[in-house]
């Protein structure tokens, strides 16, 4: 993957930072397409992959849902509403040492962890 700086990459990065709502790749594409109709879906997806691989945005894989992207790249936890599907950051300190609490990892050397909580958001819980 090329590491040269491109205008398209800036547009994708700016979209993730502007949306700040844990958008999916498709939501990012639609946001960009509204202002830049010549930018292709493939370009958006390719640049999201580059930005995630380089640590400039966080790529979060969600079980049974579309992956999301986050402008906050420091390790942190998320909660997903089971009603509307929106994802929120949790105001809770990331626990670096959690890997050490796992008694047996089947021979794995654990490198990191992602925890996604599920619940019902205040808007859906009315």
N, C-alpha and C positions, 0 to 999 in steps of 0.2 A: 504494500500500500504506500503510495507516494506521501512524502511528508512535507511537500511544498505548501506554502500558504496560498489559499485561494479565496476569492470573493464569496464563492458559494459556501465554503466552510464558515466564513464569518457570518453569513446570513443564517445558516443552520444554528450556529452557536448563539447568535443573538435571539433567535426564536425560542430556544430552550430557556434562555435567561429572561426573556420577556414574558413567556407564558407562566412560568413559576407555579404550575398546577399539576406537576407530574404527568406531562402529556405523553401520549403514545406517538410512535413514529408517524402514523397517519395524521394525527392532530397537528403535529409539527409541519408535515407536508402541506396540509390544507391552509394553515396560517401563512406559510411562505408563499404558496401558490396564489393567494389572494393579492399579494403585493408584487410578486415576481412570477408571473405565469409561465415564463420560459424555463424556470428551474424544474427539472424532472423529479419524479418520485425516486428514481434510482440514485440521482445525485444526492437527494436528502438522506436516503437510507445509507448510502456509502459514507457520507460525511458524518452521520451520527455514529456509525461504527468506528470511524477514525477518532472522533472526539472522545468516545467511550474508551477505546483502547489506549489513548494517550492520557487518560485521566482528567480531561477537561470537562466532561459531564459524566454523570453516573448512570449506568444502564442497569435497571432493576427488572429482573425476571419475576413475573407474578404467576403463581399457579392458576391455571384455568382462566387466564385473562391475557390481554395484550401486554407486552413489555412496556415499561415506561422509562422516561428519562428525567433526570433531576439535575438542576443546576448546582445543588449542594453536593460537593464531592467528598467531604469529610464523612467517615463512617457514622451512620445513624440508622435508626429504625423507622419503619413505616407501619401504618395501619390502613387497611382497605375496608371500605364499607361494603357489606354483603348485599345491601339494597341497591345503592346507586353505582357502586363500583369505583367511586372516587378514592384516591390515595392521599394520605396526609402524613406529614412528618410527626413523629412522637417526640415530645419534649422529655427525653429520658437519656441519661448518659449511656454512651456506647460502652459495653463491657468487653474490653480487650481480652481479659483472662478467661472468658467463658470456655474457650477450647480446652483449657487445663482441667475443667470440671467434668469433662466427658471421660468416663472410666475406660471405655474401650472404643476405639474407632476402627476396628477391623483391619488394622495395619496401615491405615491412612495417616499421613502427616498432614494435619489440618493447617491450612494456610489462612483462612478467614471464615467469616460467617455472615449470613444475611438472615434476619428474622423479620417476617412480615406478619403482623397481628391482623386479626379480622374482628369486625364488630359492626355496629350500626352507628352511623354518624348522627350528630344532633339534628340535622335537617330531616333525616329519614325517620328519626325516632319520635316524631311528633304524633 
